[in-house]
Amino acid sequence: MPKDLTEKEIRRQLRRINERLEAIEGGGHGDGHDGDYEGDPPNDAPKQCCALPMVPTRELESGIDPGRESLIRSIEKKWVNGTTLRYYFYGGGAWGGSADQQQVVQDAFEEWAALGIGITFQKTESKDESDIRIGFKRGDGAWSYVGRDVWGISKSKRTMNFGWHLAGQDGRDTALHEIGHTLGFHHEQQNPFAGIVWDEDAVYAAFGGPPNNWPRNQIFNNVLRKLDPNSVEGSEWDPHSVMQYQIGPGLIIEPARFRNGLFPNGGLSEIDKERIRVFYPEIQDDLEDLRPFDAKRLVLEPAQQANFEINPTQTRRYRIQTFGFSDTVMVLFEDNDGNLEHFAADDDSGWSRNASLNVRLVRNRRYVLRVRLYFSADSGESAVMMW
Ligand SMILES: [Zn+2]
């Protein structure tokens, strides 16, 4: 990607993705009932909360346009659509969980999948074949890596943990929340558009005490730190998101209606359901054939992707590469008895180079290539080719 991109084009693409997200938020779901809890009063005893592992921010070339960075940050943790994520449960040993606890998590995967999204989940008994590895180590908190960070974790390590017994709606929400992180979503209370003014001393005291007993840096990283506005979805805060912590009384100063606490409704909010569909719409795989030396133009809007099928007629090494001034993530899957398994990937976003794979493909096997666009200097002026 060159640095001399037209400012106008960047703004246009940024506007397009924000329009799609804002259409959801303006969709009349509103949060008109915040603060007035009819029916059963919420239980405001402090709850155990999810604490994310720290991952450094991915480096981008210095001096890149802030609009382009914004597009990159909003998509960089997300999977390419059409990805099958295989999850593995530790059943024994220090990280093992009982069948009923595994079932709570499996039900939560099914609840996300039932929204009709382009991501599918598949349970596997093989740690080596898994993308998501789920432990149940007591006392180790609830956490997950965010989105594609999961692929950076060694197969001998967990990517998610449930540190307490999952029961009832709370247990289900904890499972939905951790899977939300794995899908690439962040904590809603850190959404910079929330405009939350915290009573910081009260927050440190509350989360520093039981049942969380977190050190100050963990409290800062999961509660007080505002996220980069570019990394969150859209420009509105959804206090009923499953990604929002329950916050006890006396911790929020502003908005004033949450001074007595913030208690999300529980379950996936309407905005959660719509946001996930923006990034992972249901996918109709009309795959176009990609053949050697046959360049395919990419005519895409940000966050959209093109999908190709590759049926090699020779077993040899191939190069698959994008051309032109675009930021893309390119993922190659191998068809293994109808299951598309992650084979190779490259992400060139934020750097002056093109996404490129150098892979050995086998004759008579089938592969699927998915190319998701972050940003393109001129719509339709990039292409993908293999040779
Ligand atoms: Zn969390």
Boltz pocket constraint, residues with backbone or C-beta under 6 A from the ligand:
constraints:
  - pocket:
      binder: B
      contacts: [[A, 50], [A, 51], [A, 52], [A, 142], [A, 177], [A, 178], [A, 181], [A, 187], [A, 243]]
      max_distance: 6.0
